[in-house]
Structures are given as C-alpha cells and as structure tokens.
Amino acid sequence: MKTKIYLFPNYCKIIGAGIFISAILLFIIQTQTQILNFDDEYEIVKILLLGGLFLFNFSKEKIEDERLIRIRLTAWAYSFYIVAFTVVAGRIFNFFLDEDLQFYNSATALLITYLSTNIVIFIRYRELDVVE
C-alpha cells in the first residue's frame, strides 16, 4: 500500500525561508531599538518563526521520490527523539534548580526546536545520500 503524503508546493520553501529571515530581522530590530516595544513577549516574532519553519518543513522538494520520503520520515523521527530527550532532561534539570527554566515549559519553544532540528537533520541526510 502506497502512502500519500500531502505537502505544500516547492515554492513555499522560498516563502517560508523569507518569513523565517524576516522574523530573525524583526527580533534583532525589536531587541536593539524601541520599535514595537509593546510586544514584550515577542509574540509576533514567535508566530513568524513558527510560520516560516512550518512552511519550510512541509514543502515538497523539486523531485520528491521514495528516497526523499524515507529521509523525511527519518528526520521527523530523529527530531522527535531529540525533543523528547530535551524535555525529559530539562524536567530532571529543573528538579534540581530553585527557579525553573521556562524553556522546558514552553510549547512554542519546543515546537520551534522540533521544526528547526527537523530541517537540519533532513538537509544533512539529503546531502549524505544515505538512508539507514
């Protein structure tokens, strides 16, 4: 049985990368100047980061074959393992601290970590041209 994976078109990678870069630039501008000083929690930056990473992760490659589908699924699995280990290690680490680190309690931070590690692992496996 062939599994069908529904992905965005390839041009959404460019849009996602543009949104991601604009989020980083907005974060730099927001922290270094007084522009958008009403956004103390950086909610606009978080939304742009998540949107850009989401579009980049869920976009097709120019040639989407079985090898790339397997690499994509392997990258998702390894990203999940890394984030699960980070959460467990962070909870243990927080147990010994007087004041908790908020990163491990933030779903947004963990989702950004998950999506960005997926991109790194996918690109790494695609360049190696090796699938286990």
C-alpha positions in Angstrom: 0.0 0.0 0.0 1.5 3.3 -1.1 1.2 6.1 1.5 0.3 9.5 0.1 1.9 12.5 1.9 0.3 15.8 1.2 2.8 18.7 1.1 2.9 22.3 0.1 4.3 23.2 -3.4 8.0 23.7 -3.7 7.8 27.5 -3.9 6.5 27.5 -0.3 10.1 26.8 0.8 11.2 30.2 -0.5 8.2 31.8 1.2 9.0 30.0 4.5 12.6 31.0 4.3 11.7 34.6 3.7 9.3 34.6 6.6 12.0 33.0 8.9 14.6 35.5 7.9 12.2 38.4 8.4 11.4 37.0 11.9 15.0 37.0 12.8 15.5 40.5 11.4 12.4 41.7 13.3 13.8 40.1 16.5 17.1 41.9 16.1 15.3 45.2 15.4 13.0 44.8 18.3 15.7 44.0 20.8 18.1 46.7 19.6 15.7 49.6 19.2 12.4 50.7 20.7 10.4 49.8 17.7 7.4 47.5 18.6 8.1 47.9 22.3 4.5 46.8 23.1 5.5 43.3 22.2 7.5 42.4 25.3 6.9 38.6 24.9 8.0 38.6 21.2 4.7 37.1 20.1 5.0 38.5 16.6 8.4 37.0 16.2 7.3 33.6 17.6 4.4 33.5 15.1 6.6 34.4 12.2 9.2 31.8 13.2 6.7 29.1 13.5 5.0 30.0 10.2 8.3 30.1 8.3 9.6 26.9 9.8 6.2 25.2 9.2 6.1 26.2 5.5 9.7 25.2 5.0 9.2 21.8 6.7 6.0 20.9 4.9 7.1 21.8 1.4 7.9 19.4 -1.4 11.4 19.1 -2.9 11.7 19.7 -6.6 11.9 15.9 -7.2 10.0 14.0 -4.5 10.9 10.3 -4.7 10.8 7.4 -2.3 14.3 8.1 -1.1 13.4 11.6 0.0 10.2 10.4 1.6 12.2 8.0 3.7 14.7 10.7 4.6 11.8 13.0 5.5 10.3 10.4 7.8 13.7 9.5 9.4 14.3 13.2 10.1 10.9 13.5 11.7 11.6 10.5 13.9 15.1 11.8 15.0 13.7 15.2 15.7 11.1 13.7 17.9 13.7 11.7 19.8 15.9 14.8 20.3 13.0 17.0 21.6 11.7 14.2 23.8 15.2 13.8 25.3 15.4 17.6 25.7 12.1 17.7 27.6 13.0 14.8 29.9 16.5 16.1 30.6 15.1 19.6 31.2 12.5 18.3 33.6 15.2 16.5 35.5 17.4 19.6 35.4 14.6 21.8 36.6 14.0 19.5 39.6 17.4 20.5 41.0 17.0 24.2 40.4 15.4 26.7 42.8 13.7 28.5 39.9 12.6 26.6 36.8 13.9 27.3 33.4 10.9 28.3 31.4 12.1 26.9 28.1 11.1 23.4 29.0 7.6 24.6 29.9 7.0 26.5 26.7 5.3 24.6 23.9 6.3 27.3 21.4 10.0 26.9 22.2 9.8 23.2 21.9 7.9 23.4 18.6 10.5 25.8 17.2 13.2 23.4 18.4 11.4 20.4 16.8 10.9 22.1 13.4 14.4 23.5 13.2 16.1 20.2 14.2 14.0 18.5 11.5 15.3 20.9 8.9 18.9 20.3 10.0 18.6 16.6 10.0 16.7 16.4 6.7 19.3 18.6 4.9 22.2 16.5 6.5 20.7 13.2 5.4 19.8 14.5 1.9 23.4 15.7 1.4 24.9 12.4 2.6 22.7 10.5 0.2 22.5 7.6 2.8 19.4 6.1 4.4 19.7 3.5 7.1 
